[in-house]
Amino acid sequence: MARPVVQHVWLGAQTGILKGVNLVHKNATNFSDLQSLSRDHEVCAMCWADTGEEQIHLACRNGSVKTFDTGSAGFVSERDCTGGEGTFRGVATWGSSLITCVQSGLLKVWEEDPLNQVELEVGRGVHKMRQNPENPQVVATGGKENDLKIWDLQNPLQPVFKAKNVRNDWLDLRVPVWIMDMQFLPQSEKIVTCTAHYQVRVYDQSGKQRRPILETTFDEFPLTSMALTPQHESVVVGNTHGQVAVIDLRRGMVGCCLKGFVGSVTALQCHKSLPLVASCGLDRFMRVHDLRNKRLLHKVYLKSRLNCLLLTSKENWEVEPAVDQHLDAVQGGKGEVQVKEEEEDKDDLWESMEKVSEEKIQKRQASGQTSGNKRKMAKRLC
């Protein structure tokens, strides 16, 4: 049996397609069942199902969580995780258990035995749930007018940390709260958040202060996603206007900006050991930048609006530092299906437009000058 093609980046689309991109062989593949493809299967969140990165959990809009096996290149199970209102805002694994959180604030730990399931309310308007990689039983939540909370799922009655809003502004007005994403800083009790009010804040759970110990801002547009760099000294943030920056957490300043983005950035993730950051957004491109020289290494066109992504950390990422051409989804072997999606760019409109030649331009310019001379003569006669 032939070994399946390794995918370096996995992406979930609004159309419900799971996409894989191999940056060494420079190809992209769609993994989907054409008969069940619909908007109800939109991929809202993704996570690795195991530490070996053999399987992926996909949380879909219809309330189901699908499990995809990267070895067999196919979906192996689907679980109904409906409950609460709104779409999934996060999915994670804790041992053999599955953790989900929806927009209405219902966080649930799904066990094989329904009697052992844990269910708690984390507050309405949730926009993100993030798991602590070093302590999988700890998760953080936050959203619109729902400030940062950190929960220990073994003792879920009360959050172990609840952030306090900053003091009123210079007009003595309350500062609005809207958490968009967060990241746990390894080997510490600190956590960093980004907000829709373009703020980046650092909190310390070990101290008595519940307000942020560091705060900075980036541009003037809502921040949508955040990723922690391999050195854990900076974070990469992206906003709704396609602007991406690296924020130095030691100084609270913008270190550099990454170029080449168009439209809102929906997901960012840095490689665990290499100085690489992958991103995707509503412009339907997946990009990989080098954090050392800010160079764009790969730019892949994937035909769909993308919601989330996962990077593999166990395969070889040493590739030539050259920008790839726009890659369409290719037809592969077993489990790889070529899909014609609704958002596919159509050239019929451009082909139906009239082609303007230089002769027509000159004729129009001449007719414009003639009409202008006639107006001048009419004014003189008047």
Sequence and secondary structure as in RCSB ss.txt:
>XXXX:A:sequence
MARPVVQHVWLGAQTGILKGVNLVHKNATNFSDLQSLSRDHEVCAMCWADTGEEQIHLACRNGSVKTFDTGSAGF
VSERDCTGGEGTFRGVATWGSSLITCVQSGLLKVWEEDPLNQVELEVGRGVHKMRQNPENPQVVATGGKENDLKI
WDLQNPLQPVFKAKNVRNDWLDLRVPVWIMDMQFLPQSEKIVTCTAHYQVRVYDQSGKQRRPILETTFDEFPLTS
MALTPQHESVVVGNTHGQVAVIDLRRGMVGCCLKGFVGSVTALQCHKSLPLVASCGLDRFMRVHDLRNKRLLHKV
YLKSRLNCLLLTSKENWEVEPAVDQHLDAVQGGKGEVQVKEEEEDKDDLWESMEKVSEEKIQKRQASGQTSGNKR
KMAKRLC
>XXXX:A:secstr
       SEEEEETTS EEEEETTTTEEEEE  GGG SGGG EEEEEESSTT  EEEEEETTSEEEEEETTTTEE
EEEEE   SSS EEEEEEETTEEEEEETTSEEEEE SSGGG EEEE  SSEEEEEE SS TTEEEEEEBTEEEEE
EETTSTTS SEE       TTS     BEEEEEE TTSSEEEEEETTSEEEEEETTSS  S SEEEE TTS EEE
EEE TTSSEEEEEETTS EEEEETTTTEEEEEE    S EEEEEE SSSSEEEEEETTSEEEEEETTT  EEEEE
E SS EEEEEE SSS     SS      B   STT      TT    HHHHHS    HHHHHHHHHHHHHHHHHH
HHHHHH 
